[in-house]
Amino acid sequence: MDDVSGNISKQWNKHHAVYMSNANLPREMLEKEFFVRFVTSSPHAAPMELMRAMKDSLCDAADSGIITWDCKDQEEVMLIPYGLFIAGDNPMQAEECSHAGLNCNYFCRTCDVGGTKEYKTSNEGYNSIFTSGNLRTPEKTAESIRHQFDAAMKPGATTKVQNAMSSTGVRDSASASILESLVELGKKLRKREPGSQATSESEVIAALEKEFEEQLQGTALDDGINPLLGMNGISMHLDTPTEILHTILLGVVKYFWGQTVFLLEKAKVLHMFQSRLESVDSDRMNAPSLNADYICHYKGSLIGKHFKSLAQVMPFLVHDLVPRTVLNGWTIIGELVALVWHTTIPDTETYLAKLSRTIEDFLNVMAQCTLSILISKPKFHFLVHLPAYIRRFGPAIVFSTERYESFNHVFRLSCIHSNRCAPSRDSCRQFAYQDIVKHIATGGYWYNPNVKKWIRGGEQVISYLGKHPEQAHLLGISSIICEPLLPGSGNTETVMNATGKAQRAEAVKWSDTRCAKIPGTTHSSTSYYRGKSLVTSTGEQAGLDSHVIFRRSGKMSIGHICEILISLDTGTTVEQVSLQHFSFGPALHPSLFLPCLQLMDDEIVLTAADIICIVNVQHNCIDSKCTDMRRQRIYQEQIETARTKAVVEHRPTPLYFLNTYSIHNCDYIQMAIPEGLRSTPLRVTNPADVRALAVQQMKDKKAAKKAGEVPPSQEANAVEEGAQGATAPAPAFDCAPAKSRAATKPKGKASASTRGKKKAASSVVEQPVDRPSGQQPTSSVEQPVAGPSRRQLTSSVQQNPMATSYQFVPSPLQALHHPPPLQIRPLQTSHHPPLPPSVPSYPYAGSPRLRDTHAPPVYPTHIAPFLGLQLAHTMHRPHTTSGHQSRHLLQPTPAYAGLHAGTMQHAFMSPQHTYPQPQAQAQMYPLYQQPYQMAQPHMLATQTHSQLQGQAPHPQYLDHHMHSQGT
């Protein structure tokens, strides 16, 4: 089950959808979109309501059985379905387990680990996070729910129910509304009204029990709570496995990525990281999402596929840019991702032992990098239960939700292409029709009651998908319908002919090939085609310069393809392959913990059948000291542009790394590595000391924060700067940006002279800086314009309502469309006679009949705010000549009082209202003086500019016109 939006836009239209898959399918088929079955959805029903219907349907099918036809054995069979596990993200799984969620004290839905914050920061509580606690059971959870209902009947039910939830971490969403209604009713009945007699406790209990029976509608309490707790064959706390997409990629890897980016930006080396990411070799790494520009620009908005790709290459990129503990964390993440995304497990016990060791070492490294993240982020503890779930259900990708997250797009399309009157009904019908078509088109059988036998579609119906691969692609089974690549075949090199079409290159003589120069090589023909790719024994395409695993004399090795020769007779059969082989170093690299390779000069010749698969090999820039950069042209839509990007200039050394963090072909990679290089050392050899130090640092941090000696954000810097009494380096991820020591002084100890300096500094107005044309500001973040604070502005306006206290600085975009502001002049404060009542008011400033009229200018002497729906405004007519345009500024509401004049609207204020005096109005609303002073220079400048150009004023400052006095 998952929550998904039914809109294609960003507007959230929440639906709860339930999908299902057949766990008996082969692994490669289980991941296909074709085998994901839609069950139900609703934008209104709660998740537990949908799960209750799903449970009833599944139980009915298990009781009665499903009669179907076995197409392999050609006989009728009966299917009895049952639930294996329930997948989903962590919040949804917590709700399905009647758990309070990830933010409660006992945050784990599988075990009872957790407690109060004080307990989790103690030695015992902190160490408990690294291990599994007592497992939860459906019986204990149901008992806790019944205990909460018992507490709801007693006095002080609110506190007792809350304590019962916080002490166990149990909260049942299916019966939460009933529980809340009982608590509210109990509070209402026990409340004594003045002058009336209090209701006796027995009457209150009787009323609550009656209400409880009415809420249950004649059913038992066990039927009203979570329906999955009593489901046959399902133990909710053990059958909601740790989901690797949301727990690992969108959990621990995302946390680690965010903190690493903070360190890179703090050290101002993010550009170097981007250049290295541009230069990384992603050949056959199952990492298609390594767009360096996108990753570095949208570093805070990455999704699962980006984190999966980054986890396989991060150690090569940050080996000298981050502290050693952070590098150790990324190396363990690479090992963890490669282990978890295994498709097959040859030896379960060996695999689980290695996985448990890797997870424990990763948690210990996290205790070094940061102090409290293991307490605040429950997903780190969820990793502890992952080996047990793999032992129970198989490889972790079996219970991964990646295929269901992809299927959300199909469900969203079903919601969009409907009339949206009954979305749940329309989606169910549409998916039912699609399943029928899929069943018939793929050769499925169904029972025909007329002929009383099982039938299937005709040959033309069954062969339709094979003749229309685009339809098979839409169904997600193109790889199954289409014929697989033939191992040992290859593609020849092509050249462009005179007409611009590609054609096969001419054959070359055997004596002109590289294979002919290798001693001991035999050949069966005098000429061959040069090939550009071949198909390995595992069905992959390997091109020239690819790195592959090959078998020679029964031993697996790593090689680099130099030449491919294809037979002239068939034009597709690969006969000779020239490779340079790599030799392994004696030990793992000391910082990356990867096998070191050295490319040998001698070459060998093999057949295509000896090439097993493709592997990822990275250049050893650490030992080769590749520090130079070069500019590379950027391609846009397959066209070379004049733009360039910085990439690493690899030195021509034969030193490489075998990327064991790669997910692709990880099983073959482990087979090719020598026995002594398959196990990596522990990054943390003293876990007990590391955890004890983390607990002590958290206690010291809390004590310092309570005493006010060192602010929490400066504690790490104090350790870095060599603070007295520091016994250990600060955690890498707890370091805040460096600040001056003056900024760390407590506010209460500021002297009078310091306060005076701060006050004087705050009144300084930042002036616009003249820059050459096209020059950008040095900072990538636009700084706010300096100005007086709200409190200082209030006091200054109260002293002099018309005093100028703010200098408006236009933004670069405003400067392109508006003239520079004129010097602000003091407004006229003398009293003038009011306008005659004959002057009309107009509701719209842009009326055509007003554009040719002229009237003496009218300026407001003070600014008035909105008063409810009425507008207050004092208008005066200065002693000026006629023939000038008048302008009136409509003040924004208090929520928009700080906006500049470019966003203000204008309207005319009726002069028939009674208004307060200017001094009193300015004292009541002093902040409303600021927007007018900001807008006045732009209005005057716009008017002057328009008169000089002989054009109408800018429409953004087009104000009301008044009739002349004689009109």
Secondary structure, 3 states (H helix, E strand, C coil): CEEEECCCCCCCCEEEEEEECCCCCCHHHHCCHHHCEEEEEECCCCHHHHHHHHHHHHHHHHHHCEEEEECCCCEEEEECCCCCCCCCCHHHHHHHCCECCCCCCCCCCCECCCCCHHHHCCHHHHHHCCCCCCECCHHHHHHHHHHHHHHHCCCCHHHHHHHHHHHHCECCCCCHHHHHHHHHHHHHHHCCCCCCCCCCHHHHHHHHHHHHHHHHCCCCHHHHCCHHHHCCCCCCCCCCCCCHHHHHHHHHHHHHHHHHHHHHHHCCCHHHHHHHHHHCCCCCCCCCCCCHHHHHHCCCCCCHHHHHHHHCCHHHHCCCCCCHHHHHHHHHHHHHHHHHCCCCCCCHHHHHHHHHHHHHHHHHHHHHHCCCHHHHCCHHHHHHHHHHHHHHHCCHHHHCCHHHHHHHHHHHHHHHCCCCCCHHHHHHHHHHHHHHHHHHHCCCCEEECCCCEEECCCHHHHCHHHHCHHHHHHHCCHHHHCCCCCCCEEEECEEECCCCCEEECCCEEHHHCCHHHCCCCCCCCCEEEEEEEEECCCCCEEECCCEEEEEECCEEEEEEEEEEEECCCCCCEEEEEEEEEEEEEEEECCCCCCEEEEEEEEEEEECHHHEEEECCEEECHHHHCCCCEEEEEEEECCEEEEEEEEEECCCCCCEEEECCCCCCCHHHHHHHCCHHHCCCCCCCCCHHHHHHHHHHHHHHHHHHHHHCCCCHHHHHHHHHCCCCCCCCCCCHHHCCCCCCHHHHCCHHHCCHHHHHHHHHHHCCCCCCCCCCCCCCCCCCCCCCCCCCCHHHHHHHHHHCCCCCCCCCCCCHHHHHHCCCCCCCCCCCCCCCCCCCCCCCCCCCCCCHHHCCCCCCCCEECCCCCEECCEECCCEECCCCCCCCCCCCCCCCCHHHCCCCHHHCCCCCCCCCCCCCCHHHHHHHCHHHHHHHHHHHHHHHHHHHHHHHHCCCCCHHHCCCCCCCCCC
